[in-house]
Amino acid sequence: MIHVWSPVRPDRMTDLQPTLAGALVRLRPLRADDHDALLAVAADPLIWAQHPAHDRWRPEVFRSYFDTNLASGGGLVVHDATSGAIIGATRFNGHDAARREVEIGWTFLARSHWGGAHNAEMKRMLLDHAFGFVDTVFFTIGPDNVRSRRAVEKLGAVYVGDVVNVDGRASVRYELSKAVHASRRDA
């Protein structure tokens, strides 16, 4: 079933691996056989230049990232909607039903799809989906990853403090509330 980019009904069950489709990108659950196509995209060192794992372009480093995403139950592959080519990956992570929050992150896109439109549509679809079952979405970003920080700020997310991420690295946390997202979508 394809969920077209639109606000999600509040009664929708939690689905951390939805299939979502927009005008520019399509997202679907990550599969083991996606490794080689994603590695081909991730092999560009400039994608990782501001990322704490700046050597993730190396096959042995990428393998750990890929395996973690696959095991997470929230990994998604990003396709260009026009060509069908795999152009990156993203992930829902850390869903806490009691706190009604989930992380969106672990995202990378081919540089050919940088510049805002593809990432913005992907994030809007992910946010619309997530706010069907949470009240807060958070983003955990490397402190020096200026591109990612600016991208989530454009979505309306606000910096809430420094944290240590799951890898033990210093990170910054941004949060976006359901109310802020809805007001920006309606504007």
C-alpha positions in Angstrom: 0.0 0.0 0.0 1.3 3.5 -0.9 0.6 6.3 1.5 0.4 9.5 -0.6 1.9 12.6 0.9 -1.0 14.0 3.0 -1.7 14.4 6.7 -2.0 11.1 8.5 -5.1 10.1 10.4 -4.5 10.2 14.2 -5.8 6.7 14.5 -3.3 5.1 12.1 -1.2 2.4 13.8 2.5 3.0 14.3 4.3 2.1 11.1 8.0 2.8 11.2 8.6 1.5 7.7 5.8 3.0 5.5 5.8 3.3 1.8 5.4 6.9 0.9 5.1 8.6 -2.5 5.5 12.3 -3.5 6.1 14.1 -6.7 9.9 14.0 -6.3 10.7 11.0 -4.1 9.4 7.6 -3.0 10.2 5.9 0.2 9.9 2.2 0.9 11.2 -0.2 3.6 14.9 -1.0 3.5 15.8 -4.5 2.3 19.0 -6.5 2.6 19.4 -6.5 -1.2 19.6 -2.7 -1.2 23.1 -2.7 0.1 25.0 -2.4 -3.2 22.9 0.3 -4.7 23.0 2.4 -1.5 26.8 1.9 -1.2 27.2 3.2 -4.8 25.4 6.4 -3.7 27.2 6.6 -0.3 30.6 6.1 -1.9 30.9 9.9 -2.5 33.2 11.3 0.3 31.7 14.7 0.0 28.3 13.4 1.2 30.0 12.7 4.6 32.3 15.7 4.8 30.3 17.4 7.6 29.1 14.2 9.2 30.8 12.8 12.4 31.3 9.5 10.5 33.2 11.3 7.8 34.6 8.0 6.4 31.2 6.4 5.9 31.9 6.3 2.2 34.3 3.5 2.8 32.6 0.1 2.2 33.5 -1.4 5.6 32.2 1.7 7.5 29.1 1.9 5.3 28.4 -1.8 6.1 27.9 -1.0 9.8 25.6 1.9 9.0 23.6 -0.3 6.6 23.3 -3.3 9.0 22.2 -1.0 11.8 19.5 0.6 9.6 18.3 -2.8 8.4 18.1 -4.2 12.0 16.4 -1.0 13.3 13.0 -1.8 11.8 12.7 1.8 10.7 15.1 2.0 7.7 13.8 3.4 4.5 15.3 3.6 1.0 14.8 6.9 -1.0 14.1 6.7 -4.7 13.9 9.5 -7.3 10.2 9.4 -8.3 11.0 10.2 -11.9 13.9 7.8 -12.7 13.2 5.2 -10.0 16.9 5.3 -9.0 17.9 4.8 -5.4 19.2 8.2 -4.2 19.7 7.6 -0.5 18.3 6.4 2.8 16.6 7.7 6.0 15.2 6.2 9.1 12.7 6.4 11.9 14.4 5.6 15.2 13.9 5.7 18.9 10.1 5.6 18.9 8.9 6.1 22.5 5.1 5.5 22.6 4.9 6.8 26.2 6.6 10.1 25.4 4.9 10.2 22.0 8.1 10.9 20.2 10.3 9.5 17.4 13.5 10.4 15.7 13.9 11.0 12.0 17.5 10.8 10.9 20.3 8.7 9.6 19.6 10.4 6.3 21.8 10.8 3.3 21.1 11.8 -0.3 23.1 11.7 -3.5 24.7 15.1 -4.1 22.8 15.3 -7.4 19.6 15.6 -5.2 20.9 18.2 -2.8 19.5 21.7 -2.8 16.4 21.4 -0.8 13.4 20.2 -2.9 14.0 16.4 -2.6 15.0 16.5 1.0 12.2 18.9 1.9 9.6 16.7 0.3 11.0 13.6 2.0 11.0 15.2 5.4 7.5 16.6 4.9 6.2 13.1 4.1 8.1 11.6 7.0 6.8 14.3 9.4 3.2 13.9 8.1 3.4 10.2 8.7 5.1 10.5 12.1 2.6 13.0 13.5 -0.1 10.4 13.0 1.3 8.6 16.1 3.6 11.0 18.0 3.5 14.6 19.2 7.2 15.3 18.8 9.8 14.5 16.2 13.4 14.9 17.1 16.6 15.1 15.1 20.0 14.2 16.4 22.8 15.9 14.4 26.5 16.2 14.6 27.4 19.6 16.0 29.5 20.5 12.9 26.9 19.3 10.4 25.8 22.7 9.3 23.9 21.5 6.2 21.7 19.1 8.3 21.2 21.7 11.1 20.0 24.3 8.6 17.7 21.8 6.8 15.8 20.9 10.0 15.6 24.5 11.1 13.9 25.2 7.7 11.3 22.6 8.8 10.6 24.6 12.0 12.6 22.4 14.3 14.3 24.1 17.2 17.6 23.4 18.9 16.9 22.1 22.4 20.4 21.1 23.6 23.5 19.0 23.4 23.2 15.2 23.8 25.4 12.1 23.4 24.0 10.0 20.5 23.7 6.2 20.4 27.3 6.0 19.1 28.6 7.9 22.1 29.3 11.0 20.0 28.5 14.5 21.0 25.4 15.6 19.1 22.8 18.4 19.1 19.1 17.7 19.4 16.4 19.5 17.5 12.7 19.0 18.1 9.6 19.7 16.1 6.1 19.6 17.6 3.0 18.4 15.9 1.4 21.8 16.4 4.3 23.7 14.8 4.4 21.3 11.9 0.6 21.7 11.4 0.8 25.5 11.5 3.6 25.6 9.0 1.8 23.2 6.7 -1.4 25.3 6.8 0.5 28.6 6.2 
